[in-house]
Amino acid sequence: MKLTKEQIQQLYTFTRQHFVEHFDVQTELVDHLANDIEQIWQEQPNLSFENARDISFKKFGVFGFMGVVEASAKALNKKYWKLVLGIFKDYFKLPQLLAVFLIFATIYTSFLFVPNHRWIYMFLGFGIAAFLLVRLIQLQKLKKQRLKTTNKKWLLEEYILNAGNIGAFAYIIFQIPIQLKVQLTSTLSIILVALFFTCYIMLTYIITFVLPLKVEEVLIKQYPEYQLV
């Protein structure tokens, strides 16, 4: 026996009732449940759809779908950072490399010519934190707009529009001008600090601008069913 379209939709409803919010994870679970129910029917053809579904669900254990949700989250977290690092590496090729060098040179030169390095820490720390705050608010608005349009949540989309939860790390950057009072005296220390801020600015730009602009392209590649919904 094969499941009907109506029964497939009932399985989607069933996953939502068990706190699975994202459509991609729901689809993974529905595929698993559907295959298992059909297997159960081969052995017990007189069993009702609801009973076969409940037997299949019990196989997930005490915590239900939680294990699958957590596994999907871990896999897509790795996928997300792989996308970020792929774009990051591209910025070390021409012509993007010129922009990277310009940022580095500006920061490096500032440390050479500004007598009090704490002013540079303040400008970079508060500046990056303020930029992140504004951009994260914009991305949350975009996420709500997309949800209204598609009426579906996608886990990878959430990672992208949450900017990889970079806001948590922004607190550390915000603390730099408050806590750091060190004057950099050696060329090596200036180079290392300039490299750190350059890389962080690049990652912030990629995570908050470049990747969100590619969200449609990324979702179509990741989910064949995305264009069908």
C-alpha positions in Angstrom: 0.0 0.0 0.0 1.1 3.5 -0.8 0.2 6.6 1.2 -2.2 9.1 -0.3 -1.4 12.8 -0.7 -3.9 13.5 2.1 -2.0 11.1 4.4 1.3 12.7 3.5 -0.1 16.1 4.5 -1.4 14.6 7.7 2.2 13.5 8.4 3.4 17.1 7.9 0.8 18.2 10.4 1.9 15.5 12.8 5.5 16.7 12.7 4.4 20.3 13.4 2.3 19.1 16.3 5.5 17.5 17.7 7.4 20.9 17.6 9.2 20.5 14.3 9.1 24.0 12.8 11.3 23.9 9.8 9.9 22.5 6.5 13.2 20.9 5.4 13.3 18.9 8.7 9.6 18.1 8.4 10.2 16.7 4.9 13.0 14.5 6.1 10.8 13.1 8.8 7.8 12.7 6.6 9.9 10.7 4.1 11.1 8.5 6.9 7.6 8.0 8.4 6.0 7.3 5.0 8.6 4.6 4.1 8.3 3.0 7.5 4.4 3.1 7.5 4.4 1.4 4.0 6.8 -1.3 5.4 4.6 -1.8 8.4 1.6 -2.2 6.1 3.4 -5.0 4.2 3.5 -6.9 7.4 0.1 -5.8 8.8 -2.1 -4.7 5.9 -5.2 -4.3 8.0 -3.6 -1.8 10.3 -5.1 1.8 10.1 -3.0 4.7 9.0 -3.1 6.3 12.5 -2.0 3.1 14.2 0.8 2.5 11.7 2.0 6.1 12.1 2.0 5.8 15.9 4.0 2.5 15.7 6.5 4.3 13.5 6.7 7.3 15.8 7.4 5.2 18.9 10.6 4.0 17.1 12.1 7.5 17.6 12.2 6.8 21.4 11.2 8.9 24.4 12.4 12.2 23.0 10.5 11.8 19.7 11.8 13.8 16.8 14.3 15.7 18.9 17.3 13.6 17.9 16.6 14.1 14.2 16.1 17.9 14.7 19.4 18.2 16.6 21.3 16.1 13.9 19.9 18.3 11.1 20.8 21.4 13.0 24.4 20.2 13.4 24.7 19.2 9.8 23.3 22.5 8.5 25.5 24.5 10.9 28.5 22.8 9.3 27.1 23.5 5.9 26.5 27.2 6.8 30.1 27.8 7.9 31.4 25.9 4.9 29.6 28.4 2.7 31.0 31.3 4.8 34.5 30.1 4.6 34.2 29.4 0.8 33.2 33.0 0.2 35.9 34.2 2.7 38.6 32.3 0.7 37.4 34.0 -2.5 38.3 37.4 -1.0 42.0 36.4 -1.1 41.8 36.3 -4.9 41.9 39.3 -7.2 40.1 41.7 -7.5 38.6 41.2 -4.0 42.1 41.0 -2.5 42.6 44.7 -3.3 39.7 45.6 -1.0 41.1 43.3 1.8 44.5 44.9 1.5 43.0 48.4 1.6 41.2 47.6 4.9 44.3 46.1 6.4 46.5 49.0 5.3 44.1 51.5 6.7 44.0 49.8 10.1 47.7 49.2 10.2 48.5 52.8 9.3 46.1 54.1 11.9 48.0 52.2 14.6 51.2 53.8 13.3 50.0 57.4 13.3 47.4 57.6 16.0 49.3 58.2 19.3 46.6 56.7 21.6 45.7 53.2 20.3 42.6 53.1 22.5 40.8 55.5 20.1 41.3 53.0 17.4 39.9 50.2 19.6 36.9 52.4 20.3 36.3 53.3 16.7 36.6 49.7 15.5 34.9 48.0 18.5 31.9 50.4 18.8 31.6 50.8 15.1 31.4 47.1 14.3 29.0 46.5 17.2 26.7 49.3 16.1 26.8 48.1 12.5 26.0 44.5 13.5 23.0 45.7 15.7 21.5 47.7 12.8 22.1 44.9 10.2 20.7 42.2 12.5 17.5 44.2 13.0 17.2 44.5 9.2 17.8 40.7 8.7 15.1 39.9 11.3 12.6 42.1 9.3 13.6 40.3 6.1 13.1 36.9 7.8 9.6 37.9 8.8 8.8 39.2 5.3 10.0 35.9 3.7 8.0 33.9 6.2 4.8 35.8 5.2 5.6 35.2 1.5 6.4 31.5 1.7 4.6 30.5 4.9 7.4 28.1 5.5 10.6 28.0 7.7 13.8 26.5 6.4 16.6 25.7 8.8 19.4 26.8 6.5 17.6 30.0 5.7 17.3 30.7 9.5 21.0 30.2 9.9 21.7 32.7 7.1 19.2 35.3 8.2 20.3 35.0 11.8 23.8 35.8 10.5 25.2 32.6 12.1 24.4 34.0 15.5 27.4 36.3 15.1 25.7 38.8 17.4 26.9 36.8 20.4 30.5 37.3 19.4 29.8 41.0 18.8 29.7 41.4 22.6 33.4 40.5 22.7 34.2 43.1 20.0 32.1 45.6 22.0 34.2 44.9 25.1 37.6 45.6 23.3 37.5 49.4 23.6 36.3 49.1 27.2 38.9 46.5 28.4 41.9 46.9 26.1 44.3 49.7 27.0 47.4 48.2 25.5 49.7 50.4 23.3 51.1 48.3 20.5 54.8 48.8 20.4 56.2 46.2 17.9 55.5 45.9 14.2 54.5 42.3 14.6 51.8 43.1 17.2 50.4 45.9 15.0 50.3 43.5 12.0 48.5 40.8 14.1 45.9 43.1 15.5 45.3 44.7 12.1 44.9 41.2 10.6 42.4 40.3 13.3 40.2 43.3 12.7 40.5 42.9 8.9 39.4 39.3 9.0 36.6 40.1 11.4 35.3 43.0 9.2 35.4 40.6 6.2 33.5 37.9 8.0 30.9 40.4 9.3 30.4 41.7 5.8 30.1 38.2 4.3 27.7 36.9 7.0 25.5 40.0 7.2 25.4 41.1 3.5 26.9 38.7 1.0 25.3 35.4 2.1 21.8 36.9 2.9 21.8 38.3 -0.7 22.4 34.8 -2.0 19.8 33.1 0.2 17.5 32.1 -2.7 20.4 30.6 -4.7 21.7 28.7 -1.6 18.2 27.3 -0.8 17.5 26.2 -4.4 20.9 24.3 -4.4 20.3 22.8 -1.0 16.6 21.8 -1.4 15.3 20.5 -4.7 11.8 20.9 -3.4 12.3 24.6 -2.6 11.1 25.8 -6.0 8.0 23.6 -5.7 6.6 25.1 -2.6 
